[in-house]
């Protein structure tokens, strides 16, 4: 207590005095690091910042008084500290003096190693080889390319590798890792400078690497100073288990390392795993306990996959199709001979359809659908339709040349099933349905996708499915019959009475048309639409309803001041009572100003609105509205960026590089994934950081 008011330490003071201010949680006081360490060298120092600590939280001016003028004790202590940290003033360097020629050669070696490391990191290539000895034929990329650089540049060749001093060749494992770490830190510095002190969303997922170590990928989503949404990868963290508490602890350590705050989180994006999205004990709830504005959004792409999987498991006809496709994959792709046979047949069938363009004549094969792989069900069915005739011929080949009677009978049975009308009908039905959901899935995986746009896409996809159910059966049936005619398959007379294969003697009193339209076509689509409603329940949440009031679509048709004011009420840490009152005045002016500007009439989402506001400087005039727009934009729609990180991780840490360390792996992934930022990193900046990492034998 200070007087009658409760006061406490203000963490913003760290931004003003980042180098010397130290806060002790134990005694609730602040100290000066410089004066505490060098008090004996600068004379008698009885300042509170050195002795008992300072806790006059209402007297910020005391910090300025402590620093004092140029010759103050604080500034003298600061100079002593800086002198101590200078490598070129150290005893080690003074004893190991070098000529200007040696320094120049050292700079050349370091520059060559750093430049080469940047190229290798950009491509995700390994540095080291199995044997890096002088006579080895597999020294690894780093030494091999460095040798090539020396051969191409005679001046460089005279100062690197065996021509350099044995203790200063700049090629050791430690040197390579230090250079790699410097590049990663420079990339992260760009990210955090771009983020500044702004709010962001957290996207997290975990997966095992090739050496069976659980790795957690962390991505942040924010709006940069130009109004562009960015999703940036900031690191991999090895976690010993996947409990929510362990993940939370790892995130806390990562944030502490980079100076990020949990209080700046305004959104969380995870998959539906209980340890991540659990309402009571998941990572989501642990973060919400500390920050109530860290709103959780279940990854839309995962939810879409759950819709497909649910229909696949619930409907017998659809489930049977995917089971049969899995069996087909096992038989057709069981050996290299069969795969080669499939490719030959495919090539033969394409001879009459020669075309030009990307992917028109690619070799493809059957793939198994996976419940956790996005778009895999659609890819599987699309390929089967394309390879239908070739697959039939491969099955005939297996029936004739199979090694066992069982394999021959299996191939014969699969042929019979594939030629049935039921198989063709369900194959085309699910392909037709998944064509619509695949478009949505591809859109959700775009990095710049904002939540409002994702919601609009979900609604439009659902509407397309409903339209297909009402009006699409006739055209769909014509497509199925056309496929049957093309491949000379037996078709069903739709006017005949349907015969139930399980009860062939029992009359059904309905035609085949009625059966296929109502019991098959409509049932599958109804299940798909129903699952959409169940899985995407966030679409109807209050948060998203309020955000939709900011939408610029159709000349701001959804603009609703009461809803926007309710949205400001939700973000407790971003709008105080004074801001809310100002927002009531600012919103009508904002709307009138934008509607009067013709440039804002045909916008297609929040992203384009925010970018245009920054370009036209309107974000400076309507700061509170712009703050709300940024809060809406940072909410993630999907975790596709995290999934891409794991793809990169598997490329960087492969079977041949399965012993790469955790920090080394994280640095490599940061550089490889954020190669756009890596290309902007200056070699000189990396060399300076490299020198400051630790005491080096030689100086630049």
N, C-alpha and C positions, 0 to 999 in steps of 0.2 A: 504494500500500500504506500502511495505517495500522497500525503494529505488524506483526503477522503476518496481519492480515485484509485482504482486498481490499475497498476501499470506493469508492463513486462517488456522483456528485450524484443526489439524489432529486428527481424531477420533481414530487412532491407538494408540495414547498416553494412552488411557484408558486401553489398554491391558498391557502396561508397568507399569502403576501406577493406578490400579483399585480401591484401597482403599481410596485414599485421593484426587485425582484430580477431581475437579468440574468445569464444563464449564457453564457460564452464557450466554444464547442466547441474553438476553436483552442488555448487555454491551459488548458482544463479547470478554470476557476475562476469564481466568481460575484462580481458587483459590485453596488453600489448606484447606481441611475440618478440619484436625487435628489442624493445627496452628490457624485457625480462631476460633475454639471452645475453645481452651485452651491457648490462647495467654496471658491471665492474670496470668496463673499459671507457665509459663515457662520464665517469664521475658520480658523485652522490645523487641517487635517483630515488626520491621518496614519493613519487606520484602514485595515486591510487591504482592506476593501470598496471603498476609493477608490483606493488606490495599486497594489499588485501583484495584488490579488484574493484571495479567501478560498477555501481548499480543505480545510479541516478537516472532512471529511464526517461524522466521528464526534462533532462538537461542535455540534449543532443549537442549543444554548442561546446560542451566539455571535450568532445572528441576532436573538434577543431583546435581548441586551446592546447590539447595534449600534443598534437602534431607540431604546433608552433611555427617559428620562422625558419629560415634556411639553416641557421647555426644552432638550432635547438638540440637538446639531448636526444629527442626522438629521431631526428634526421641524421644525427651523427651515428646513432645505433643502426639505423637503416643502411647507412653507407658501409659500416663494418660488416653487416650481414651480406650485402651485395658483393663486397670484396672477397668474402669467404667463399661465395658460390661461384666466383669467376674461375674457370678452369685454367685460363692462361696465367693466373696469379698463384696457382698451387705449387707446392714444393716439388711435386713429381714432375711437373712441366719444366720448372726452372732448372732442375738437374738434367733434364733430357732436352737440351736445346737443339734446334734444327735450323738449317740454313733456309734461305728463301727458295732455293731449288728443291729441297726436300719437301717443303710445304706445298709447292706447286705440283710436285709429283703426287703427293698425298691427295690433293684436291682432285687431280685427274682420275686417280683410282677410285675415290669415293663417288665422283660424278658418274663414272662408268658403271659402277655397281648399282648405284641408285637408279640411273636411267634404265638399265637392263631389268631391274626388279619391277619397275613401273610397267614395262611391256609384258612381263610374265604374269603379273597380278591382273592386268587388264584382260588377259585371255584365260585366267584361271589355271595356268600351267604349273606343274611342279618345279621346284627349284633344284632339288637334290637328286642324285643318281644312286645306284646300288653300290658303286665303288668309285670314289673320287680321287684315287691315287693317280700319280703322274702317268703311268702306263695303261690305265684303264681305258676301255673302249666305250664305257657307259658312265661318263662323269656326271651326267645330269644336265638339265637345260641351262642352269646358271653358269657353270664353268664352260660348257661347250659354246654358248653364245658369247661369253666374255672373250674366249679365245678367238672366235670369229671376228669380234670387234677389233681385237688387237691385230689380226691379220689384215683387216681392211684399212686400219689407221696405223701407220708405221710409228708415229709419235706416241700413240697410246700403247702400242705393243711393247715399247721399250720400258714401260713403268708398271706393267700389270703382271699378275701370275708369277712365274718363276723369275722374272726380271725385277720383282719388287722385294723389299726386305721380308724375311720370313715371318716377322711379327707384325707386318703391316700390309698384307696382301688384300685385305677387305673382302675375303671370300669365305670365311669360316661360317659354321652353322649359326653361331651367336650373332655375327654381323648381319647375316641374311635375315634372321628373325627380328633384329633391332630395326633394320631398314623397313621391313614389312610392317612392323608396329608403327613406325613413324608415318608411313603412308596412310594407314588406317586412322591414326589420330588426326591427320590433316583432313581426311574425308569427313570424319565426325565433327571436326571443328567447323567445317562449312555448313553441316546440317544444323548444328546448335546455334551458329551465328544467324542462320536463316530463320530458325525458330524464334530466337530471342527469348523474351520473357512471356511469350504468348501461350495460349491454351492449346492442348492437343488431345488426340485420342490414342489409346493403347490397343495394339493388336498383338496377340500372343498365341502361340501353339507350340506343342512339343512333339518330337519325333526322334527315333533312334537313328544313329549314324551307322556306317558300315562296320564299326567295331563294337556295336551293341551298347553304345553309351547314349543315355537320354539327353538330348539337346533341346533347349528352349529358345526359339527365335522370337525376337522382340522388334516390332515395327511401330513407328509413331506416325500419325496422320495429323497434318496441320495445314493452315492456310498461310502462304508466304506473303511477303510485302507487296507482291504484284497481284494478289488475289487469286493465286493458283493453288489448287489443292495438291499437296505432296504427301506421298507415303514413303518414308525412308527407313531402311533397315539400320539398326544401331548395334546389333550384336547377337551372338549366340552365347548361351550360358549353359554349362553342364550342370544338370540337377541329378542328385543321387536317387530321388524318387519323384513321383508325380503327384504327391499330396498337395492340396491347395496351399497349405502353410509353407511348404518348401518352395513352391513357385513364387509365392508372395515375398518370401525372404530373399530369393534370388533377384527379383525385380527391385526390391529396396536397395540391395547392394549395387546393382547396376545404375540405378538412379543417383545414388550417393556418389558414385565414381564420376558421373558426368554432370553433376549439379542440377539434375532434374527434380521436380517436386511432384509428389502424388496429388497435391492440391490443385495442380494445373490440369489434371486429367478431366476431360469433359465427355468422354465416351470410351466404351470398352467393346472390343469385337473378338469373340471366340467362337469355336464350334460348339456343338451341344453336349460335349463330354461333361459328366457330373463334377469332376474336379475343377473345371473351368467355369461352367455356367450354373453351378449349383446355387439354388436360391438361398440356402441357409449356410452351407459350409464351403461353397466353391470360391475360387479366386475372385469372381465377380462380387460376392457378398463381402469378402474381406476388404476389398478396396472401397466398396460403398460405405463400410463402417467408418472409414476415415474421410471419405469425400462423397457426400450425397449427390453431387452434381456429375459423378462419373457414370452416366447412363449406359446401360448394357443393351447392345443390339445383337441378336443371334444372327450369325452369318447367313445371308440370304441364299448364297450358293449351296451351303450345306442343307438348308431347309428344302431347297428345290430337289436336291438329290434324295432327301428323305421322302418326298412326295413320290418320286419314281419308285424307290425301293418298297414303299408301303403298298402301292398298287401291284407291283411285281409279286409280293408275298401274299396278298389277300385274294387276288383273282386266280382261279384255278387255270383257266386257259392261258393267261399271260405267264403265270409261273411255269407252266409246262413248256411254253416256247423258250424261255430262257434256260431251263434245264436241258432242253434238247440242243440248244445252241452251244451250251457248255460241253455236252457230249460230242457234238460235231467238231468242236475245237480240239478236243482230246484225240479224236480219230484222225482228222485231216492233218493236224499239225504234230502228229506223234513221232514222225521221223523226218529227216532231211529229204529223203526221196519223195515223200508225199508233199512236202512244202514246195520242192522244186517242180513236181508235177502240177501243182496248183498254179504256180507262176507261169509255167509253159502254156497251160490251157488259157490262163488269163491273157497272156500275150497274143495267143492265137485268136482269141475272141475280139481283141482290140485292133487287129490288123485292118479290119474294114472301117475302123473309126479313128484313123490317125488324125491327130490334132496338135496344135501348138499351144503352149501356155503352161504356167506353173501347175504341176501336179496332175495334168491330164492323163499322162501315161505312166504314172508311178506304179511300182509293184506294191501290192497290198496283200494282206492275208487276214484270216479270221483272228479276232481278239476276244478274250473272255471279258464279260461285263463284271465290274466290281462295285460293290455297295459303297465303297469309300472313294471311288475314282469318279470325278465329275465328268459327265458327257460319255462315259464308257458304254452305257446301255444304248445310247443313240449311235455311237460309232460301230458297235457290234452289229446292230440290225442293218444299218446302212451298208456295211461291207458284205453282209450275207446276201442282201438283195442284189448288190452289184456282182457278186461272185456265185450267184445261185447255180447257173449252168456248170461252171467250173467245179463247184463243190460236188454236184451230182456225178460228174465224170470221175472225180477223184474217188468217190465212194464206190463207183463201179470198178475202178482200178484196184481198190483195196479188196473188194469182194472176189476178184479174180486172182490176185497175187498175195492175199493175206497169208501170214505164217501159220496161223492157227484157225481152227474152225470157229472159235468164239469171235475172232476179229472179223471173219467173213460174214457170220450171221449178224453181227452188230452193224456192219456196213449195209447189209441188205435191209435190216429193220429201219435204219435211218433214212435210206432212200424211200422206203414205203411211206414213212411219216412225212417227209419233206414234200411228197407229191400229193398229199391230201389237201383238200380245199380248206379245212380248218387251220392247218399250219400256215398256208399262204394268207388267209384272212387275218389271223392274229399277228402275223409277221408285219403285214402292211399297216394294220391298225396301230400297233405300238410305234412303228416307224413314223406314221403320220402324226401321232400325238407328240412324240418326242421331237419332231421337227420344230414344233412350236416352243416347247420348253428349252430346246437347245439354243434358240436365238436369245431367250432370256438368260440362260446360263452364260453365254459368251459375253453379253452386255454386263452382267454382274461382275465379271472378272476384270473389267477395265479399272485401272488404278484411279482415274479421276472421277469415277462414278459416285454421284452424291445420293443420299438416302431418298430424297423426294423423287428423283428420277427412277430409282430402283422400285419404289412403291408404284409409280405410274406404269412401269414395265410389267410388274406382277399383275396389276389390275387389267392391263390390256391383254396379257397372255390368258388370263382367266376368261376374259370376254371372248377371245378367239376360240377357246375350247367350247364355251357355251354356244357360240355361233356354229361351230362344227357339229355339235350334238343336234342342233335344231335343223340345220339345212345341208349338212355335208355328207349324209349317208349315200345319196344317189351317185354323186361324183366319185366318192371313195369306192363304191361298189364297182363302178365302171373301170376304175384303175386296177382293182383286184382281178376282174375278169379279163382285162387286157393283158395283164401279166400271165394269167393262165393260158391264154391263147398263144402268147409269144413262146412259152416253154412247153406247149402241147400238153397241158395238164387237164384232168377231168374237172368240169365245172358242175355246179349244182343248179338244178332247175328251181328257181326261187318260188315258183307257184305250187310246187308239190308240198305235201304235208311233211313236216319235220319228223324224223324218226330218231328217238333217243337211243344212242348205241348201248346204253346200260339196260334199257328196257325196250327192246325192239318190237315187242308184241303189243305194247301199251300205246294207245292213240294219244297224241299230244294236242290235237285240235288247233294247231297253228302251222303256218307255212314256214318254209325255210327263210323267206324274207323277214317274217315277223321275228323268228328266232335270232337271226344275225343282226337285225336292226335293234331290237329291244333287249334281248338277253345278253348280247355280246357288245355291240357298238355303243349303245346308250349306257349300259351298265359300267363299262370301263371308263367312259368319259365322265359319268356321274361320280365315280370313285375318285378320279383325278381332280375334278372340280371341288369335291368335298375335302380332299386332303389339302388342296390349296388353302381353303378357308381355315382349316385346323392349324396348319403349319405356320402360315403367315398371319398370326393373330396380332403381331406388333403393329400391323398396318392400321388397326383400329385403336391403338393406344392414344392416350391424351397427348403425349409428347409429340407424336407424329401428326396428329390432327392440328395441333397448334402450329407446328412448323409449316404445314401445308398452306397456312394463311400468308406466308411470305412468298409463295410461288409466283414467278413472273409469267407463267403460261397464260395465253389468251388475254394479253394486255391486263395482267394482274386481276383476273376475274375472281380469284379466291381470296383476295386481300380482305382481311377482317381485323380491325383494330382491337376489339375485345379479346380475340384469341391470341393475338400477338402480345398483348399486355399480360395475359395468363402465362404465356411462354416465358416472359421476363420474370414472373413470380417463381417459376421453377428453378431458375439459375440463381441460387441464393448468394453465391460468391461473386457474381458478375454485375449485379444491379442492386444498389442500395435504394433507400426510399426516395432520395433526391433524384437519382437516375430514373426511377419509375415515373415520377412526376414530369420530368423533362421529356421522357419518351412519349407521353400522351400528347405533348405539343409538337414533337418532332415528326410523329407518324403521318398526320395529315399533310404537313408540308412536304415530306418525303414523297408521298403518293402523288400530289399535285405536280411536283417538280419532274418526276420520272414520266408521268403520263404526257406531259407537255413536250418531252424530248423524244423525237421520232426514232432515235437510236435504240430505245428501250422497248420498242413495240413487238419485236419478233424474237424474243429470247426463249430458249428451250430448257432452261434449268437454272438452279441457284448458282452453279459454277460460272456460267456465262454472265449472270447478273453481277456477281461480285467482281469478276475481272473487268467488266465494263465500268463499274463504279470507280475502280481504282484508276483506270485509264482516263476517265473524265474528271477525276479529283472529287467526285461527289461523296466519296467515303469520308472526306475531311469535313464536309458540311453536315452529314448525317452519321455521326460517330456511333450513336447508340444503336441505330438500325443496323449499321455495318457490323457492330459487335454481335448482334443477334444472328445475322446472316453467317458470320464465321462460326458461331457455335453450332448452327444447323449443318454447316458443311463438314465440320470435323467428325461428325457422327459417321462411323464406317458402315458400309452396306455389305461388304464381304471381306473375307480374309485371304483373298487370292494372292496378295503380296507376300504373306507369310508362307503360303504353299510354294511360291516361286523361290523363296529363300531355301527351303528344304531341297528343291531340285538342284539349286546351285551348290548346296552343301554336299550332296551326293556326287557332284562333279568334282568338287575340290578335294573331298576326302573319299577316295576310291579304294578299291581292294589293294592297289599297289601303294597307296599312301595311308594305310589304316592306322599308323602310329603317330600321326600328326597330333600335336598337343592341343589342348582346348583353346588357349589364348591365341596360338598360331592359327588354328582353324577359324576362330572368330575374326581375326585380322584379315585373313585371306578372303573370307566370305564378304566382309564389309567392302573390300576393294573390288572384288569381282562383281558383286551385285550392284554397287553404286559406282560403276565404271564411268558414268557420265560426270560424276564429281571427281573421280580419280584423274580423269584427263585434264581437269582444271588445276590440279595440284602442281605447284612449282617445285622443281628439283632443288632449287636453292633453299626453299623453306624446309624441305625434308632434310637436307644436309645440316642446316642450323639446328633443327630439332634433334637430329641424330647426335650431334656434338654435345647437346645439353642433357641428353639422357643420363649420361654417366661420365666419369673422368676418362678421357681418351688419351692414348699415348702421344698422339700427334694432334696439332691444331690447324684449323683452316687459315 
